[in-house]
């Protein structure tokens, strides 16, 4: 009888340890699976998977977006940055600051129409002129990161288009160091 109680206790302890290990594994993977964070005022998604745009917090190691919101007057500490509307677009918006000599503000690159003023018209309420945030799907934070293969050409074309519109020699050198798709994705140099 005593042997059976000892075996039962060991079985319970092993089961509890297995359950706790499994729970820890699931919880840590669910935290790691967060690829996007919604930014106000439009609820567009910011890439947590990009080390350039969401560097890890030194204290916690958790990716932290460089910005807490994105409006037409937001100053971008690096360019370009990405925002994604998962309901409408295959590719994220690629945003740039317009140099002050050209009026300031922000623009986004569109593969069909080039550079356009930020924000797109569908994100503004037509009667009030205020931001009209999108409703995000359930589980938006765990949506997959942007696929690198088509994304690399998209960023390169956007950067070239921006540099053609606003050449670096005309104003301060803030655009001379545009991020490449590899830098945004966090790939090491060749």
C-alpha positions in Angstrom: 0.0 0.0 0.0 2.8 2.4 0.9 4.5 1.6 -2.5 1.3 2.5 -4.3 1.0 5.9 -2.5 4.6 6.7 -3.4 4.1 5.8 -7.0 0.9 7.9 -7.0 2.7 10.9 -5.6 5.5 10.6 -8.1 3.0 10.3 -10.9 1.1 13.4 -9.7 4.4 15.4 -9.4 5.6 14.3 -12.8 2.2 15.2 -14.3 2.2 18.6 -12.7 5.7 19.3 -13.9 4.8 18.2 -17.4 1.7 20.3 -17.4 3.6 23.4 -16.1 6.3 22.9 -18.7 3.8 22.6 -21.4 1.9 25.7 -20.2 5.1 27.7 -20.0 6.0 26.6 -23.6 2.6 27.6 -24.9 2.6 31.0 -23.1 6.1 31.9 -24.3 5.2 31.0 -27.9 2.1 33.0 -27.8 4.1 36.0 -26.7 6.6 35.4 -29.4 3.8 35.0 -32.0 2.8 38.7 -31.6 3.9 40.1 -35.0 1.9 43.3 -35.1 0.7 46.0 -32.8 -2.2 48.4 -33.6 -1.3 52.1 -33.6 -3.7 54.9 -33.0 -5.5 56.8 -34.4 -6.2 54.6 -37.4 -5.6 51.1 -35.9 -3.2 50.2 -38.6 -0.6 47.5 -37.7 3.0 48.3 -36.8 5.5 45.4 -37.4 6.9 44.0 -34.2 8.9 41.5 -36.3 11.1 44.3 -37.6 14.2 45.0 -35.4 14.7 48.3 -37.1 11.1 49.5 -36.5 10.6 47.7 -33.2 13.9 47.3 -31.4 13.9 45.1 -28.3 13.4 46.9 -25.0 16.8 46.4 -23.3 15.1 45.6 -19.9 12.5 43.1 -21.2 13.7 42.0 -24.6 10.2 42.6 -25.9 10.0 44.4 -29.3 8.9 48.0 -28.8 7.5 50.2 -31.7 9.6 53.3 -32.4 6.3 55.3 -32.5 3.2 55.3 -30.3 0.9 56.8 -33.0 1.1 57.9 -36.6 -0.7 61.0 -37.8 0.0 63.2 -40.9 2.5 65.3 -38.8 4.4 62.5 -37.1 8.1 62.8 -37.3 9.7 59.5 -38.3 13.0 58.8 -36.6 14.0 56.5 -39.5 12.6 56.1 -43.0 10.7 54.4 -44.4 8.4 52.9 -41.8 5.6 50.4 -42.4 1.9 50.3 -41.4 -0.4 47.6 -42.6 -4.2 47.5 -43.1 -4.8 43.7 -43.1 -8.3 44.1 -44.4 -7.5 46.1 -47.5 -3.9 45.8 -48.6 -1.5 43.0 -49.6 1.6 45.2 -48.8 2.1 47.5 -45.9 2.0 51.2 -46.4 5.5 52.6 -46.7 5.7 56.0 -45.1 8.2 58.9 -45.5 8.5 62.4 -44.0 8.3 65.2 -46.6 11.3 67.5 -46.2 10.4 70.9 -44.6 11.3 72.9 -47.8 8.5 71.0 -49.5 5.9 71.6 -46.8 6.6 68.8 -44.3 4.1 66.1 -43.3 4.1 62.6 -44.5 3.5 60.6 -47.6 2.9 56.9 -48.4 4.0 55.0 -51.4 1.3 53.3 -53.5 2.4 50.9 -56.2 -0.1 52.4 -58.7 -0.1 56.1 -57.9 3.3 56.8 -56.4 3.6 59.1 -53.4 0.4 60.3 -51.8 -0.4 62.5 -48.7 -0.9 60.6 -45.5 -3.4 59.4 -44.4 -5.4 57.7 -47.2 -8.9 59.2 -47.6 -10.7 56.1 -46.4 -9.1 56.6 -42.9 -10.7 60.0 -42.5 -14.4 60.5 -41.7 -15.7 62.6 -44.6 -18.2 64.6 -42.4 -16.0 65.4 -39.4 -12.5 65.2 -40.9 -11.4 63.1 -37.9 -9.6 59.8 -38.0 -11.8 56.8 -38.8 -10.1 53.8 -37.3 -10.4 50.4 -38.9 -11.9 47.4 -37.1 -9.2 44.8 -36.8 -9.9 41.1 -37.2 -9.6 38.8 -34.1 -6.1 37.6 -33.7 -4.6 40.4 -35.8 -1.4 40.5 -33.6 -0.5 36.9 -34.7 -0.9 37.5 -38.4 2.2 36.5 -40.4 5.0 39.0 -41.1 5.2 40.5 -44.5 6.8 37.9 -46.9 10.3 39.0 -47.8 10.5 38.0 -51.4 7.9 40.4 -52.9 8.5 42.9 -50.2 12.1 43.5 -51.0 11.3 44.9 -54.5 8.4 46.9 -53.2 10.7 48.8 -50.6 13.4 49.3 -53.2 11.0 50.8 -55.7 9.4 53.0 -53.0 12.8 54.3 -51.9 13.8 55.1 -55.5 10.6 56.9 -56.1 11.0 58.9 -52.9 14.6 59.8 -53.8 13.6 60.9 -57.3 10.9 63.1 -55.8 13.0 64.5 -53.0 16.7 64.2 -53.9 19.0 64.2 -50.8 21.2 67.1 -52.1 18.3 69.6 -51.9 17.8 69.4 -48.2 19.3 67.9 -45.0 20.7 64.5 -45.4 17.9 62.8 -43.5 16.9 60.7 -46.6 20.4 59.7 -47.6 20.0 56.7 -45.3 16.8 55.1 -46.3 16.3 51.6 -44.8 16.4 48.7 -47.3 14.0 45.8 -47.1 16.9 43.7 -45.6 17.4 46.2 -42.8 13.7 46.4 -42.1 13.5 42.6 -42.0 16.6 42.4 -39.8 18.8 40.4 -42.2 22.6 40.6 -41.7 24.7 42.3 -44.4 26.1 40.0 -47.1 
